[in-house]
């Protein structure tokens, strides 16, 4: 395979979107192959590249990948310069992805590739990096209630997973987060997470590495939560925060798909700086969300509280609200796409770490397609399927 062989995916517009599979193929050349030499017929870079092509063509399940490759044997053998005119059967795919490679090594290669290809260095405190976990439901067995659980750090604006790791059965996200954070250069990033991650040790680690944090606060930090609630819900009556509080309202936002009107108001204060002993605390905030049903007119209100190491000079209320909303992108931009668009939870890949490998390749797809169809991943896969079949495969079938 030479450096001129690239998959050029063009939108229906005149703007091209280049998926440089050659660069990814080159990155995979140094991956450790755990298979025995006897009976080894396909290299890991070739197998991984074929799997990515199949997934770009809309084939997500291991059986679908095997069938897709088998139906295009002659074309793929010519594309990758294979002497053996045959494609692996399902059992081979399962064995290779489950036991033939190191999932953590593959994770690092894919994350580095996406970061180098698409990430733009942020100004300090301007880019959200969301941390959250996801259980692969297809891996849950009757005798294993947890299954495979992956913790990831994700850039919602870029569609890139910076790092991801398997949380062991006897561990949890709180204990795994510091280890995962050491794999990432957090300089200039704002690490966001739910109340579970509002931990002193993790917050100290992030700030020491040159980053910032923004956490929700709930009952796991009872004294901190009580201080924030007292400040916002009782401080105004005695004038304690009249001069320090600023407000920002985003919305109203209308989501036709959900039939509701949302109005969000974020109120922040610096008065707890120096009073609270939570490390590097600069501001606390109260986020009030008012949701109006467009069909019934029913109005519900949700209130949440949070803390951040971003000072008032570095982050206005509107900027804090933007960071909070960007954090929600890990659910819609990563977890939802893998669960629904790619059907990840319906994949029962329980051999070794095969499920983890499929999740890594799905992250690669999201990173690649985010820059092609960032607002509609399903449509991006359909268009990519068309161009793979009619451009790449037709070229190498003649």
Buried (B, 14 or more C-beta within 10 A) or exposed (E): BEEEBBBEBBEEEEEEBBBBBBBBBBBBEEBEBEBEEEEEEBBBBBBBBBBBBBBBBBBBBBEBBBBBBBEBBEBBBBBBEBEEEEBBEBEBBBBBBBEBBBBBEBBBBBBEBBBEBBBEEBEBBBBBBBBBBBBBBBBBEEEEEEBBBBBBBBBBBBBBBBBBBBBEEEEBBBEBBBEBBEBBEBEBBBBBBBBBBBBEEBBBBBBEBEBBBBBBBBEBBEEBBEBBBEBBEEBEEEEBBEEBBBEBBBEEEEEEEEEBBBBBBBBBBBBBBEEBEBBBBBBBBBBBBBBBEEEEEEEEEEEBBBBBBBBBEBBBBBBBBBBBBBBBBBBEBBBBBBBEBBBBBEBBBBBBBBBBBBBBBBBBBBBBBBBBBBEEBBEBBEBBBBBBEEBBBEEBEE
